[in-house]
Amino acid sequence: MAKKVRRKKNQVVLWVISAILALSMVLGLVIIAAPPPSPPTPTPTPTVWVTPTPAP
């Protein structure tokens, strides 16, 4: 009877490892298939207004 318990524990461990492996593969596929982030929009250059000063 001890062999059946040991085999059952081994099967549970194998199922857990398989589930973790499958989940990581699906997660990697989702990350790769996701569209890339849009590039940040550049900040516009400030406009400098030069006002002429009256000549003395």
C-alpha positions as CSV (number, residue, x, y, z in Angstrom):
1,M,0.0,0.0,0.0
2,A,2.9,2.3,0.6
3,K,3.8,2.2,-3.1
4,K,0.4,3.5,-4.2
5,V,0.7,6.5,-1.9
6,R,4.1,7.3,-3.2
7,R,3.0,6.9,-6.8
8,K,0.1,9.2,-6.1
9,K,2.4,11.9,-4.6
10,N,4.7,11.6,-7.6
11,Q,1.7,12.1,-9.9
12,V,0.6,15.2,-8.0
13,V,4.1,16.7,-8.2
14,L,4.3,15.9,-11.9
15,W,0.9,17.5,-12.5
16,V,1.9,20.7,-10.6
17,I,5.2,21.0,-12.5
18,S,3.3,20.4,-15.8
19,A,0.8,23.1,-14.9
20,I,3.5,25.6,-14.0
21,L,5.3,24.9,-17.2
22,A,2.2,25.3,-19.3
23,L,1.2,28.5,-17.5
24,S,4.7,30.0,-18.1
25,M,4.5,29.1,-21.8
26,V,1.1,30.7,-22.2
27,L,2.2,33.8,-20.3
28,G,5.3,34.1,-22.6
29,L,3.1,33.7,-25.7
30,V,0.8,36.5,-24.4
31,I,3.8,38.8,-23.7
32,I,5.3,38.2,-27.1
33,A,2.0,38.6,-29.0
34,A,1.1,41.8,-27.2
35,P,1.5,44.9,-29.3
36,P,4.6,47.0,-28.5
37,P,4.1,50.1,-26.4
38,S,3.6,53.3,-28.4
39,P,6.6,55.6,-28.4
40,P,6.3,58.6,-26.2
41,T,5.3,61.8,-27.9
42,P,8.1,64.4,-27.9
43,T,7.6,67.6,-25.9
44,P,7.3,70.5,-28.3
45,T,10.1,73.0,-28.3
46,P,9.2,76.2,-26.5
47,T,8.8,79.2,-28.7
48,V,10.9,82.2,-27.6
49,W,9.6,85.6,-28.5
50,V,12.2,88.3,-28.8
51,T,10.8,91.8,-28.5
52,P,13.0,94.6,-29.8
53,T,14.0,97.1,-27.3
54,P,14.0,100.7,-28.3
55,A,17.4,102.1,-29.0
56,P,18.6,104.9,-26.6
